[in-house]
Amino acid sequence: MNLGPYFIIVIAGVTSALCYVSVAFAPPPAFLLGYIAPLTILIAGLGWGVVASSGAVVIATLINLLISGFGTSLFYLIAVGGPAVWLSHLAVLGRAAPVTPGATGDSAIEWYPLGRLLIWAGVLGGTALALTFARAHFDLEAYTAPIQAVLKELLKGRAGTTSEGEQYSYALELSDNLAYALPLAAALLWTTTTLVNLWLAARITQYSGQLPRPWPDLAAIELPPLFLAAFFAIFAFAALAGGALGYVAAFYASALALVWIVIGLGVLHVVTRGRSFRRPLLIFIYVILIIFGWPAVPLMVLGVVEQFVQLRRRFTRAPSSPSPLS
């Protein structure tokens, strides 16, 4: 009897659970472990299939139930474990491609499109944050009140002189806007960390020889034709509807914005291929994107523009094996 898969299931489940509960029980720096809670579930799913990832999630959920209670374990199942199972399943989902002369091996398999996988990650990210809103019974004031309290606590003691008092009043107004915006940024962050974990899991399973899918050209991701219209419909509804429904739509718009950022990065990867400055330029862009965040806006615009002008097709040269940065 081969115990290898069972060992993977147990290790993946225990590791994921410990990473998740470390956010609440470990010293402050350990909260970073919470970001990699889906990683081992994704590895199990990519390398050993949906049964392995599902088994790992069951183990992790039970551990969370014993340590943290029902509410925390349920949120783990819905917002961490469940999405990891689904995304890893889709990533290695394939079907027989239309028969073409000479097609063999991987070329005879049509793998699940990465563009749709990106969209699924965005939808799950919006849903995860919408669930936190549901816990406040979709009451926007009740939902943002704890965030406002933390921000105002940080601003205490700043109202010394008159000028400082004016700055304090302005900061209080700003804190109200930040309390509204931070959960939306969290939806984008959730989607980002999930995709980073998926990439890491795919690399690990590839290097171990367990990844059934050939490594794709990530810069060549294509989106479904109707996604652009659907995204702007969600964005417009979030901007115009207001209230709880508008805020829920804003969660999805924020999470799905990452799709355009990824496409924008893909454009940069393609148009710089063969250039001597390619590697330092891409490293520089990724560094300022991670540290400052603001490059996400022009990248998102570039991703949208790409749907109309098809820059990647114009700059595509003879196909070659993509490098780790492609």
C-alpha positions, 0 to 999 in steps of 0.5 A: 500500500502506497502511503505517500498520498496519505502523508501528503494529505496529512502534512498539507492539512496540518501545515495549512491549519497551523499557518492559519491559526498563527495569525491569532495565537502567534507573536505579531511577525507570525501573522505573515504565515497566514498569507501562505495558509493555502500553499500546502493545499494548492500543492496537494491539489496540483500534484495529487489531485482534488481528493488529496486537496479536499482531504487536506482541507477537511483535516485543516478545518477540523484542527481549526475547529478544535483550536479556534471554534466554529466561526473561524473554522467555517471561515477557513473552509469558505475563504481559504481551503475551499478556494484552494481546492477549486483553483488547484483543480481548475489549474490541472483540468484538461480534456482531449484537444481536437484531433490534429495530425502529429499531436501527441502527449501534452499537445493532445490535451486542452488545458483549462484557460489561465484567463478563466483561472484568473477570473475565478481567483478574482471572484473568490477574492470578492466573495471572501471579503463579501462574507466578512461584510455579511458577518456585519449583516451588510450594515456598512456603518457597523462594518467600518466602525472597528476600522475607524476606531483603530485609525482614530486611536492612531491619531490621538494626541495629534491635536496640540496646536491650532494647526495640528488640530486642523490637521487632526480634523482633516485626518479624522475625515480621511480616516472615514474614507480609509475605513471604507477603502481598506476592505476593498484593498483587502479583496485585491490583496486576498486575490494577489496572495492567492495567485502568488501561492498558486504560482509557488505551488505550481513551481514546487510541484513542477520541480518535484515532477508532480505537475501534470500540466506543462508550464504555460507562457504566463505572458500570453494569458487571454481573457474571455471576450465578454469579461471586459463588458462584465467588469465595467458593468460591475464597476459601474454598479459599484460606483452608482448603486451605493449602499450595501449592494454597491459595496458588495459589487465594489469588493468584486470590482477590486478583486477582479482589477488584479486580472487587468494588472496581470494582463498589463504585466504580461504586455511588459513581459512580451514587448521587452523580450529580446531586449538587453534591459529586460531583466533589470526593467522587470525587476525594477517594476516588480519592486516598486509595485510591491513597495509602493503599489501605485504602478498597479493603476497604469498596469491596469490601464495597460491591461484594458488597452491591450484588449483593444490594440493587441500589443502582445500579438504585434510584438510576438516573435518566434515562440521559445520556451518561457523563462522564469520571468516570462 
